[in-house]
Amino acid sequence: MATAPAPTAITFRFTADNTDLTIKASTLAELLDGTRLKKKDIVALWNINPRTYDKRHDQPGGLTQDELHKLATALQVSYLDIARLIYQQCQTDPSARKTPLDKAE
């Protein structure tokens, strides 16, 4: 059985704590884990429950436009780059597409 190709890594460059950071991420989880933002900071930024953050981390298909824009603003990167990252991840991993409206399987 053929496996789906891994999503192409996208390079993100931004400044955090007066340090230039470069992160190559192929999933939203890799991007979030690579930043210097703590989970509690992103939870406060998105104004969501920590459990909801965990779902967004693992299944970015449920990420809202508002959350996408807030993350892009906080990281000072293009929201289109983050959207492309999520799109590629959802194309290669069907479980990443789950949204809050999807029924549990």
Backbone hydrogen bonds, N-H to C=O, Kabsch-Sander energy under -0.5 kcal/mol:
donor,donor_aa,acceptor,acceptor_aa,energy
10,I,25,A,-3.2
12,F,23,I,-3.0
14,F,21,L,-2.2
16,A,19,T,-2.8
19,T,16,A,-1.2
21,L,14,F,-3.6
23,I,12,F,-2.8
25,A,10,I,-2.5
25,A,23,I,-0.7
31,L,27,T,-1.7
32,L,28,L,-3.0
33,D,29,A,-2.8
34,G,30,E,-1.5
35,T,31,L,-1.0
42,I,38,K,-2.0
43,V,39,K,-2.6
44,A,40,K,-2.0
45,L,41,D,-2.4
46,W,42,I,-2.9
47,N,43,V,-1.0
48,I,43,V,-1.8
52,T,49,N,-0.6
53,Y,49,N,-2.0
54,D,50,P,-1.9
55,K,51,R,-1.6
56,R,52,T,-2.5
57,H,53,Y,-2.8
58,D,54,D,-1.8
59,Q,55,K,-3.3
61,G,96,A,-2.3
62,G,59,Q,-1.5
63,L,60,P,-1.9
68,L,64,T,-2.5
69,H,65,Q,-2.7
70,K,66,D,-2.4
71,L,67,E,-2.3
72,A,68,L,-2.3
73,T,69,H,-2.4
74,A,70,K,-2.4
75,L,71,L,-2.4
76,Q,72,A,-1.1
77,V,72,A,-2.0
81,D,78,S,-0.5
82,I,78,S,-1.3
83,A,79,Y,-2.6
84,R,80,L,-2.4
85,L,81,D,-2.0
86,I,82,I,-2.4
87,Y,83,A,-2.7
88,Q,84,R,-2.7
89,Q,85,L,-2.1
90,C,86,I,-2.6
91,Q,87,Y,-2.0
92,T,88,Q,-1.7
93,D,89,Q,-2.0
96,A,93,D,-1.9
97,R,94,P,-1.3
98,K,95,S,-0.8
102,D,99,T,-1.6
